[in-house]
Amino acid sequence: MSFINEIKNAINSDPEIFGREREQFMHNTGFMNFDYLNGMCTTLDSGEKNFSTGIDAGKIMMIIGKSGSGKSTFAIQTAYNIIKKYDEGSLFIYDFEQSNTENRIRSVTGMSEEYYKNHVTIRSVGISAEAVLSLAIKIRDLKMKSEEALLVPNQEGILDKDGKPLHILPPTVIIVDSLATCLPKAQINEEISGQMQATAIAKTNTALVKHLTQICAEANIIVMFINHITEKVNITMMPTQAQVNYLKPNENLPGGLGPIYLTSTLVKITTGSKLDEEKSYGIKGFEAKIELIKSRTAPAGSITTMIYNQREGFDNDLSLLEYLKNNDAVLGGGRAYRLKGMDDVTFRASNFKEVLAENPTFREYFYALGKEMLENSLKASSRIVTPDITEPEVLESLVSEEEAADECIED
């Protein structure tokens, strides 16, 4: 037996001391544009391309944007699209802002009253940062207690080393809306005290995220923090540095730096052109720019456009159509649009959803074309060769991020 194998066997034989490994995989969010935006393509030894798309299972995600940009809606729709494929999937919402209602949640997800009753829990009174952590610990403990009974084949198409569907714990999603209003229990009934209170909140949030990291990974718990973008006031003549790469220098995220540095995926939503019911897609809403500010799986700064319907939330089909239009896969115009490679079916922007629902051949081709183009885009943007982390620029980036997180935690 080699020395390396001897060490591995020793570690594997005593997980209570040395810890244990969890399979890393991704859950699809139900939004193809975003799944591939945050995805990665790797090359297997056989030369075959392997695609991992969506968001990391058992990790922390932060969704940021200005008021009215659709942050909460995106989180709720994503959560539902993840959990609905699993009988024991569940969603918990800590609604610090008192902004989520059953009617709105059901409207943007399409879930039934019975499903909502059985799978969704909202808490909006008597809640605190400590309550969020207590919930995560309780879910983790209950899952691990019944781990063997709860393990099910994943619905993401992920295979294990033997070529069989990887068995996973059903996903649990916790939405914290929002981080800016997530107060420590000791601060809830105290008077506003300026900077001292802000410092206490930042420290509590950092401690919360530090604890959540391993708890989430162990039990496939995804925590989504909603956070606002506020304007940073610069009282000096010197230019200020952005809080994190790909944020603007004047953009500020409340709640402390710890959650920013320790989150796995940081997504920014920016509203764009308004959509009118009398024009374009026949809906009232807007185009939304979805940008990766930080990602463990894809290049930061990557952007896609999604379509937001004020009544029904983000629309996967219209968002995918917009992607195809922007990549020259939709030909014609006005009353006679057509998909590239399918000239016998035409549609208008306003009746596209109707044609998609009524023509199964068109629907199958539309999704296949979208998947092919998204996969080709991911192939082009992914690095085939694993980067050497000893390269100076990569190493410097990793060190600076760890130092920043450590400074924040120490503060």
Contacts in CASP RR format, 6 or more apart in sequence:
PFRMAT RR
TARGET T0000
AUTHOR 0000-0000-0000
METHOD contacts of the structure
MODEL  1
MSFINEIKNAINSDPEIFGREREQFMHNTGFMNFDYLNGMCTTLDSGEKN
FSTGIDAGKIMMIIGKSGSGKSTFAIQTAYNIIKKYDEGSLFIYDFEQSN
TENRIRSVTGMSEEYYKNHVTIRSVGISAEAVLSLAIKIRDLKMKSEEAL
LVPNQEGILDKDGKPLHILPPTVIIVDSLATCLPKAQINEEISGQMQATA
IAKTNTALVKHLTQICAEANIIVMFINHITEKVNITMMPTQAQVNYLKPN
ENLPGGLGPIYLTSTLVKITTGSKLDEEKSYGIKGFEAKIELIKSRTAPA
GSITTMIYNQREGFDNDLSLLEYLKNNDAVLGGGRAYRLKGMDDVTFRAS
NFKEVLAENPTFREYFYALGKEMLENSLKASSRIVTPDITEPEVLESLVS
EEEAADECIED
1 9 0 8 1.000
10 18 0 8 1.000
11 18 0 8 1.000
11 19 0 8 1.000
12 18 0 8 1.000
22 217 0 8 1.000
22 218 0 8 1.000
23 160 0 8 1.000
23 166 0 8 1.000
23 168 0 8 1.000
24 56 0 8 1.000
24 57 0 8 1.000
25 52 0 8 1.000
25 56 0 8 1.000
25 57 0 8 1.000
25 154 0 8 1.000
25 156 0 8 1.000
25 158 0 8 1.000
25 166 0 8 1.000
25 168 0 8 1.000
26 39 0 8 1.000
26 52 0 8 1.000
26 53 0 8 1.000
26 54 0 8 1.000
26 55 0 8 1.000
26 56 0 8 1.000
26 57 0 8 1.000
26 156 0 8 1.000
26 297 0 8 1.000
27 54 0 8 1.000
27 55 0 8 1.000
27 56 0 8 1.000
27 57 0 8 1.000
27 82 0 8 1.000
27 156 0 8 1.000
27 171 0 8 1.000
27 222 0 8 1.000
28 35 0 8 1.000
28 53 0 8 1.000
28 54 0 8 1.000
28 81 0 8 1.000
28 82 0 8 1.000
28 156 0 8 1.000
29 35 0 8 1.000
29 54 0 8 1.000
29 55 0 8 1.000
29 78 0 8 1.000
29 81 0 8 1.000
29 82 0 8 1.000
30 77 0 8 1.000
30 78 0 8 1.000
30 81 0 8 1.000
30 316 0 8 1.000
31 77 0 8 1.000
31 78 0 8 1.000
31 81 0 8 1.000
31 306 0 8 1.000
31 314 0 8 1.000
31 316 0 8 1.000
31 319 0 8 1.000
32 316 0 8 1.000
32 319 0 8 1.000
32 320 0 8 1.000
32 323 0 8 1.000
32 367 0 8 1.000
32 370 0 8 1.000
32 371 0 8 1.000
32 374 0 8 1.000
33 290 0 8 1.000
33 304 0 8 1.000
33 305 0 8 1.000
33 306 0 8 1.000
33 316 0 8 1.000
33 319 0 8 1.000
33 320 0 8 1.000
33 323 0 8 1.000
33 374 0 8 1.000
34 54 0 8 1.000
34 290 0 8 1.000
34 304 0 8 1.000
34 306 0 8 1.000
35 53 0 8 1.000
35 54 0 8 1.000
36 51 0 8 1.000
36 53 0 8 1.000
36 54 0 8 1.000
36 374 0 8 1.000
36 375 0 8 1.000
36 377 0 8 1.000
36 378 0 8 1.000
37 290 0 8 1.000
37 292 0 8 1.000
37 298 0 8 1.000
37 302 0 8 1.000
37 303 0 8 1.000
37 304 0 8 1.000
38 53 0 8 1.000
38 54 0 8 1.000
38 55 0 8 1.000
38 265 0 8 1.000
38 292 0 8 1.000
38 295 0 8 1.000
38 297 0 8 1.000
38 298 0 8 1.000
38 302 0 8 1.000
39 51 0 8 1.000
39 52 0 8 1.000
39 53 0 8 1.000
39 54 0 8 1.000
39 297 0 8 1.000
39 298 0 8 1.000
39 378 0 8 1.000
40 51 0 8 1.000
40 52 0 8 1.000
40 297 0 8 1.000
40 298 0 8 1.000
40 378 0 8 1.000
40 382 0 8 1.000
41 49 0 8 1.000
41 50 0 8 1.000
41 51 0 8 1.000
41 52 0 8 1.000
41 375 0 8 1.000
41 378 0 8 1.000
41 379 0 8 1.000
41 382 0 8 1.000
42 49 0 8 1.000
42 50 0 8 1.000
42 52 0 8 1.000
42 382 0 8 1.000
42 384 0 8 1.000
43 49 0 8 1.000
43 50 0 8 1.000
43 384 0 8 1.000
44 50 0 8 1.000
49 375 0 8 1.000
49 379 0 8 1.000
51 375 0 8 1.000
51 378 0 8 1.000
52 297 0 8 1.000
53 378 0 8 1.000
55 61 0 8 1.000
55 78 0 8 1.000
55 222 0 8 1.000
55 264 0 8 1.000
55 265 0 8 1.000
56 222 0 8 1.000
56 264 0 8 1.000
56 265 0 8 1.000
56 296 0 8 1.000
56 297 0 8 1.000
57 168 0 8 1.000
57 171 0 8 1.000
57 220 0 8 1.000
57 222 0 8 1.000
58 171 0 8 1.000
58 216 0 8 1.000
58 217 0 8 1.000
58 219 0 8 1.000
58 220 0 8 1.000
58 221 0 8 1.000
58 222 0 8 1.000
59 216 0 8 1.000
59 217 0 8 1.000
59 222 0 8 1.000
59 264 0 8 1.000
59 265 0 8 1.000
59 296 0 8 1.000
60 209 0 8 1.000
60 212 0 8 1.000
60 213 0 8 1.000
60 216 0 8 1.000
60 222 0 8 1.000
60 223 0 8 1.000
60 224 0 8 1.000
60 225 0 8 1.000
60 259 0 8 1.000
60 262 0 8 1.000
60 263 0 8 1.000
60 264 0 8 1.000
61 222 0 8 1.000
61 223 0 8 1.000
61 224 0 8 1.000
61 225 0 8 1.000
61 263 0 8 1.000
61 264 0 8 1.000
61 265 0 8 1.000
61 266 0 8 1.000
61 267 0 8 1.000
62 179 0 8 1.000
62 224 0 8 1.000
62 225 0 8 1.000
62 226 0 8 1.000
62 227 0 8 1.000
62 259 0 8 1.000
62 260 0 8 1.000
62 263 0 8 1.000
62 265 0 8 1.000
62 266 0 8 1.000
62 267 0 8 1.000
63 71 0 8 1.000
63 74 0 8 1.000
63 75 0 8 1.000
63 224 0 8 1.000
63 225 0 8 1.000
63 226 0 8 1.000
63 227 0 8 1.000
63 267 0 8 1.000
63 269 0 8 1.000
64 71 0 8 1.000
64 226 0 8 1.000
64 227 0 8 1.000
64 228 0 8 1.000
64 229 0 8 1.000
64 253 0 8 1.000
64 266 0 8 1.000
64 267 0 8 1.000
64 268 0 8 1.000
64 269 0 8 1.000
64 293 0 8 1.000
65 71 0 8 1.000
65 227 0 8 1.000
65 228 0 8 1.000
65 229 0 8 1.000
65 268 0 8 1.000
65 269 0 8 1.000
65 270 0 8 1.000
66 228 0 8 1.000
66 229 0 8 1.000
66 270 0 8 1.000
66 271 0 8 1.000
67 228 0 8 1.000
68 271 0 8 1.000
69 269 0 8 1.000
69 270 0 8 1.000
69 271 0 8 1.000
69 288 0 8 1.000
70 269 0 8 1.000
70 288 0 8 1.000
70 308 0 8 1.000
70 313 0 8 1.000
70 314 0 8 1.000
71 178 0 8 1.000
71 226 0 8 1.000
71 227 0 8 1.000
71 269 0 8 1.000
72 99 0 8 1.000
72 100 0 8 1.000
72 175 0 8 1.000
72 177 0 8 1.000
72 226 0 8 1.000
73 108 0 8 1.000
73 308 0 8 1.000
73 313 0 8 1.000
73 314 0 8 1.000
74 267 0 8 1.000
74 269 0 8 1.000
74 314 0 8 1.000
75 175 0 8 1.000
75 177 0 8 1.000
75 224 0 8 1.000
75 226 0 8 1.000
76 91 0 8 1.000
76 93 0 8 1.000
76 100 0 8 1.000
76 105 0 8 1.000
76 108 0 8 1.000
76 109 0 8 1.000
76 175 0 8 1.000
77 108 0 8 1.000
77 109 0 8 1.000
77 313 0 8 1.000
77 314 0 8 1.000
78 224 0 8 1.000
79 91 0 8 1.000
79 173 0 8 1.000
79 175 0 8 1.000
79 222 0 8 1.000
79 224 0 8 1.000
80 91 0 8 1.000
80 109 0 8 1.000
80 111 0 8 1.000
82 171 0 8 1.000
82 173 0 8 1.000
82 222 0 8 1.000
83 89 0 8 1.000
83 90 0 8 1.000
83 91 0 8 1.000
83 119 0 8 1.000
83 170 0 8 1.000
83 171 0 8 1.000
83 172 0 8 1.000
83 173 0 8 1.000
84 111 0 8 1.000
84 115 0 8 1.000
85 155 0 8 1.000
86 152 0 8 1.000
86 155 0 8 1.000
86 170 0 8 1.000
86 171 0 8 1.000
87 152 0 8 1.000
87 170 0 8 1.000
88 150 0 8 1.000
88 152 0 8 1.000
88 170 0 8 1.000
89 119 0 8 1.000
89 170 0 8 1.000
89 171 0 8 1.000
89 172 0 8 1.000
90 119 0 8 1.000
90 120 0 8 1.000
90 121 0 8 1.000
90 170 0 8 1.000
90 172 0 8 1.000
90 173 0 8 1.000
91 119 0 8 1.000
91 120 0 8 1.000
91 121 0 8 1.000
91 172 0 8 1.000
91 173 0 8 1.000
91 174 0 8 1.000
91 175 0 8 1.000
92 120 0 8 1.000
92 121 0 8 1.000
92 122 0 8 1.000
92 123 0 8 1.000
92 135 0 8 1.000
92 139 0 8 1.000
92 172 0 8 1.000
92 173 0 8 1.000
92 174 0 8 1.000
92 175 0 8 1.000
93 100 0 8 1.000
93 120 0 8 1.000
93 121 0 8 1.000
93 122 0 8 1.000
93 123 0 8 1.000
93 174 0 8 1.000
93 175 0 8 1.000
93 177 0 8 1.000
94 123 0 8 1.000
94 124 0 8 1.000
94 127 0 8 1.000
94 131 0 8 1.000
94 132 0 8 1.000
94 135 0 8 1.000
94 174 0 8 1.000
94 175 0 8 1.000
94 176 0 8 1.000
94 177 0 8 1.000
94 182 0 8 1.000
95 122 0 8 1.000
95 123 0 8 1.000
95 124 0 8 1.000
95 127 0 8 1.000
95 177 0 8 1.000
96 124 0 8 1.000
96 127 0 8 1.000
96 176 0 8 1.000
96 177 0 8 1.000
96 178 0 8 1.000
96 181 0 8 1.000
96 182 0 8 1.000
96 183 0 8 1.000
97 177 0 8 1.000
97 178 0 8 1.000
97 181 0 8 1.000
98 124 0 8 1.000
99 177 0 8 1.000
100 122 0 8 1.000
100 124 0 8 1.000
100 177 0 8 1.000
102 116 0 8 1.000
102 122 0 8 1.000
105 111 0 8 1.000
105 116 0 8 1.000
105 120 0 8 1.000
106 112 0 8 1.000
106 113 0 8 1.000
106 116 0 8 1.000
107 311 0 8 1.000
107 312 0 8 1.000
108 312 0 8 1.000
108 313 0 8 1.000
111 119 0 8 1.000
111 120 0 8 1.000
123 131 0 8 1.000
126 188 0 8 1.000
128 182 0 8 1.000
128 183 0 8 1.000
128 184 0 8 1.000
128 185 0 8 1.000
128 188 0 8 1.000
129 182 0 8 1.000
129 183 0 8 1.000
129 184 0 8 1.000
129 185 0 8 1.000
129 204 0 8 1.000
129 205 0 8 1.000
129 208 0 8 1.000
130 184 0 8 1.000
130 185 0 8 1.000
131 185 0 8 1.000
132 174 0 8 1.000
132 176 0 8 1.000
132 182 0 8 1.000
132 208 0 8 1.000
132 212 0 8 1.000
132 223 0 8 1.000
133 208 0 8 1.000
133 211 0 8 1.000
133 212 0 8 1.000
135 174 0 8 1.000
136 174 0 8 1.000
136 211 0 8 1.000
136 212 0 8 1.000
136 215 0 8 1.000
136 216 0 8 1.000
136 221 0 8 1.000
136 223 0 8 1.000
137 215 0 8 1.000
139 172 0 8 1.000
139 174 0 8 1.000
139 219 0 8 1.000
139 221 0 8 1.000
140 215 0 8 1.000
140 218 0 8 1.000
140 219 0 8 1.000
140 221 0 8 1.000
143 150 0 8 1.000
143 169 0 8 1.000
143 172 0 8 1.000
143 219 0 8 1.000
143 220 0 8 1.000
144 218 0 8 1.000
144 219 0 8 1.000
147 169 0 8 1.000
150 169 0 8 1.000
150 170 0 8 1.000
151 167 0 8 1.000
151 168 0 8 1.000
151 169 0 8 1.000
152 167 0 8 1.000
152 168 0 8 1.000
152 170 0 8 1.000
153 165 0 8 1.000
153 166 0 8 1.000
153 167 0 8 1.000
153 168 0 8 1.000
154 165 0 8 1.000
154 166 0 8 1.000
154 167 0 8 1.000
154 168 0 8 1.000
157 165 0 8 1.000
158 165 0 8 1.000
158 166 0 8 1.000
159 165 0 8 1.000
159 166 0 8 1.000
160 166 0 8 1.000
160 167 0 8 1.000
168 220 0 8 1.000
169 219 0 8 1.000
169 220 0 8 1.000
170 220 0 8 1.000
171 220 0 8 1.000
171 221 0 8 1.000
171 222 0 8 1.000
172 219 0 8 1.000
172 220 0 8 1.000
172 221 0 8 1.000
172 222 0 8 1.000
173 221 0 8 1.000
173 222 0 8 1.000
173 223 0 8 1.000
173 224 0 8 1.000
174 221 0 8 1.000
174 222 0 8 1.000
174 223 0 8 1.000
174 224 0 8 1.000
175 223 0 8 1.000
175 224 0 8 1.000
175 226 0 8 1.000
176 182 0 8 1.000
176 223 0 8 1.000
176 224 0 8 1.000
176 225 0 8 1.000
176 226 0 8 1.000
177 226 0 8 1.000
178 225 0 8 1.000
178 226 0 8 1.000
178 227 0 8 1.000
178 228 0 8 1.000
179 205 0 8 1.000
179 225 0 8 1.000
179 226 0 8 1.000
179 227 0 8 1.000
179 254 0 8 1.000
179 255 0 8 1.000
179 259 0 8 1.000
180 227 0 8 1.000
180 228 0 8 1.000
180 254 0 8 1.000
180 255 0 8 1.000
182 201 0 8 1.000
182 205 0 8 1.000
182 208 0 8 1.000
182 225 0 8 1.000
182 255 0 8 1.000
183 201 0 8 1.000
183 204 0 8 1.000
184 200 0 8 1.000
184 201 0 8 1.000
184 204 0 8 1.000
186 200 0 8 1.000
187 197 0 8 1.000
187 200 0 8 1.000
187 201 0 8 1.000
190 197 0 8 1.000
198 255 0 8 1.000
199 411 0 8 1.000
201 255 0 8 1.000
201 256 0 8 1.000
202 255 0 8 1.000
202 256 0 8 1.000
202 257 0 8 1.000
202 258 0 8 1.000
202 408 0 8 1.000
202 411 0 8 1.000
203 411 0 8 1.000
205 255 0 8 1.000
205 256 0 8 1.000
205 258 0 8 1.000
205 259 0 8 1.000
206 256 0 8 1.000
206 257 0 8 1.000
206 258 0 8 1.000
206 259 0 8 1.000
206 262 0 8 1.000
206 408 0 8 1.000
206 409 0 8 1.000
208 259 0 8 1.000
209 258 0 8 1.000
209 259 0 8 1.000
209 262 0 8 1.000
209 263 0 8 1.000
210 262 0 8 1.000
210 409 0 8 1.000
212 221 0 8 1.000
212 223 0 8 1.000
213 262 0 8 1.000
215 221 0 8 1.000
216 222 0 8 1.000
216 223 0 8 1.000
225 259 0 8 1.000
225 263 0 8 1.000
227 253 0 8 1.000
227 254 0 8 1.000
227 255 0 8 1.000
227 259 0 8 1.000
228 253 0 8 1.000
228 254 0 8 1.000
229 247 0 8 1.000
229 251 0 8 1.000
229 252 0 8 1.000
229 253 0 8 1.000
229 268 0 8 1.000
230 251 0 8 1.000
230 252 0 8 1.000
230 253 0 8 1.000
230 254 0 8 1.000
231 250 0 8 1.000
231 251 0 8 1.000
231 252 0 8 1.000
232 240 0 8 1.000
232 243 0 8 1.000
232 249 0 8 1.000
232 250 0 8 1.000
232 251 0 8 1.000
232 252 0 8 1.000
234 240 0 8 1.000
234 250 0 8 1.000
239 249 0 8 1.000
240 249 0 8 1.000
240 250 0 8 1.000
241 249 0 8 1.000
242 248 0 8 1.000
242 249 0 8 1.000
242 251 0 8 1.000
243 251 0 8 1.000
243 252 0 8 1.000
243 253 0 8 1.000
243 257 0 8 1.000
243 260 0 8 1.000
244 253 0 8 1.000
244 260 0 8 1.000
244 261 0 8 1.000
244 266 0 8 1.000
244 293 0 8 1.000
244 294 0 8 1.000
245 293 0 8 1.000
245 294 0 8 1.000
245 300 0 8 1.000
246 268 0 8 1.000
246 291 0 8 1.000
246 292 0 8 1.000
246 293 0 8 1.000
246 294 0 8 1.000
246 300 0 8 1.000
246 301 0 8 1.000
247 253 0 8 1.000
247 268 0 8 1.000
247 293 0 8 1.000
253 260 0 8 1.000
256 408 0 8 1.000
257 404 0 8 1.000
257 405 0 8 1.000
257 408 0 8 1.000
258 405 0 8 1.000
258 408 0 8 1.000
258 409 0 8 1.000
260 266 0 8 1.000
260 294 0 8 1.000
261 401 0 8 1.000
261 404 0 8 1.000
261 405 0 8 1.000
261 408 0 8 1.000
262 405 0 8 1.000
263 294 0 8 1.000
264 295 0 8 1.000
264 296 0 8 1.000
265 292 0 8 1.000
265 294 0 8 1.000
265 295 0 8 1.000
265 296 0 8 1.000
265 297 0 8 1.000
266 292 0 8 1.000
266 293 0 8 1.000
266 294 0 8 1.000
266 295 0 8 1.000
267 290 0 8 1.000
267 291 0 8 1.000
267 292 0 8 1.000
267 293 0 8 1.000
268 290 0 8 1.000
268 291 0 8 1.000
268 292 0 8 1.000
268 293 0 8 1.000
269 288 0 8 1.000
269 289 0 8 1.000
269 290 0 8 1.000
269 291 0 8 1.000
270 288 0 8 1.000
270 289 0 8 1.000
270 291 0 8 1.000
271 286 0 8 1.000
271 287 0 8 1.000
271 288 0 8 1.000
271 289 0 8 1.000
271 308 0 8 1.000
272 286 0 8 1.000
272 287 0 8 1.000
272 288 0 8 1.000
272 289 0 8 1.000
273 286 0 8 1.000
273 287 0 8 1.000
274 285 0 8 1.000
274 286 0 8 1.000
275 281 0 8 1.000
275 282 0 8 1.000
275 283 0 8 1.000
275 284 0 8 1.000
275 285 0 8 1.000
275 286 0 8 1.000
275 287 0 8 1.000
275 307 0 8 1.000
276 282 0 8 1.000
276 284 0 8 1.000
277 283 0 8 1.000
277 284 0 8 1.000
280 349 0 8 1.000
280 350 0 8 1.000
281 307 0 8 1.000
281 318 0 8 1.000
281 349 0 8 1.000
281 350 0 8 1.000
281 352 0 8 1.000
281 353 0 8 1.000
282 349 0 8 1.000
282 350 0 8 1.000
283 307 0 8 1.000
283 309 0 8 1.000
283 310 0 8 1.000
283 311 0 8 1.000
283 315 0 8 1.000
283 318 0 8 1.000
284 309 0 8 1.000
284 310 0 8 1.000
284 311 0 8 1.000
285 307 0 8 1.000
285 308 0 8 1.000
285 309 0 8 1.000
285 310 0 8 1.000
286 308 0 8 1.000
287 305 0 8 1.000
287 306 0 8 1.000
287 307 0 8 1.000
287 308 0 8 1.000
287 322 0 8 1.000
288 305 0 8 1.000
288 306 0 8 1.000
288 307 0 8 1.000
288 308 0 8 1.000
288 314 0 8 1.000
289 303 0 8 1.000
289 304 0 8 1.000
289 305 0 8 1.000
290 303 0 8 1.000
290 304 0 8 1.000
290 305 0 8 1.000
290 306 0 8 1.000
291 301 0 8 1.000
291 302 0 8 1.000
291 303 0 8 1.000
292 298 0 8 1.000
292 299 0 8 1.000
292 300 0 8 1.000
292 301 0 8 1.000
292 302 0 8 1.000
292 303 0 8 1.000
293 300 0 8 1.000
293 301 0 8 1.000
294 300 0 8 1.000
295 302 0 8 1.000
298 381 0 8 1.000
299 381 0 8 1.000
302 381 0 8 1.000
304 319 0 8 1.000
304 323 0 8 1.000
305 319 0 8 1.000
305 322 0 8 1.000
305 323 0 8 1.000
305 326 0 8 1.000
306 314 0 8 1.000
306 315 0 8 1.000
306 319 0 8 1.000
306 322 0 8 1.000
307 314 0 8 1.000
307 315 0 8 1.000
307 318 0 8 1.000
307 319 0 8 1.000
307 322 0 8 1.000
308 314 0 8 1.000
308 315 0 8 1.000
309 315 0 8 1.000
309 318 0 8 1.000
317 352 0 8 1.000
317 353 0 8 1.000
317 356 0 8 1.000
318 352 0 8 1.000
318 353 0 8 1.000
320 366 0 8 1.000
320 367 0 8 1.000
320 370 0 8 1.000
321 330 0 8 1.000
321 352 0 8 1.000
321 366 0 8 1.000
323 370 0 8 1.000
323 373 0 8 1.000
323 374 0 8 1.000
324 330 0 8 1.000
324 339 0 8 1.000
324 340 0 8 1.000
324 369 0 8 1.000
324 370 0 8 1.000
324 373 0 8 1.000
327 373 0 8 1.000
327 377 0 8 1.000
328 340 0 8 1.000
329 339 0 8 1.000
329 340 0 8 1.000
329 369 0 8 1.000
329 370 0 8 1.000
329 373 0 8 1.000
330 337 0 8 1.000
330 338 0 8 1.000
330 339 0 8 1.000
330 340 0 8 1.000
331 337 0 8 1.000
331 338 0 8 1.000
331 339 0 8 1.000
331 340 0 8 1.000
332 338 0 8 1.000
334 348 0 8 1.000
334 349 0 8 1.000
335 346 0 8 1.000
335 348 0 8 1.000
336 346 0 8 1.000
336 348 0 8 1.000
337 346 0 8 1.000
337 347 0 8 1.000
337 348 0 8 1.000
337 349 0 8 1.000
337 352 0 8 1.000
338 345 0 8 1.000
338 346 0 8 1.000
338 347 0 8 1.000
339 345 0 8 1.000
339 362 0 8 1.000
339 365 0 8 1.000
339 366 0 8 1.000
339 369 0 8 1.000
340 369 0 8 1.000
341 369 0 8 1.000
342 362 0 8 1.000
342 365 0 8 1.000
345 355 0 8 1.000
345 359 0 8 1.000
345 361 0 8 1.000
345 362 0 8 1.000
347 355 0 8 1.000
355 362 0 8 1.000
356 362 0 8 1.000
356 363 0 8 1.000
356 366 0 8 1.000
357 363 0 8 1.000
387 394 0 8 1.000
388 394 0 8 1.000
389 395 0 8 1.000
389 398 0 8 1.000
END
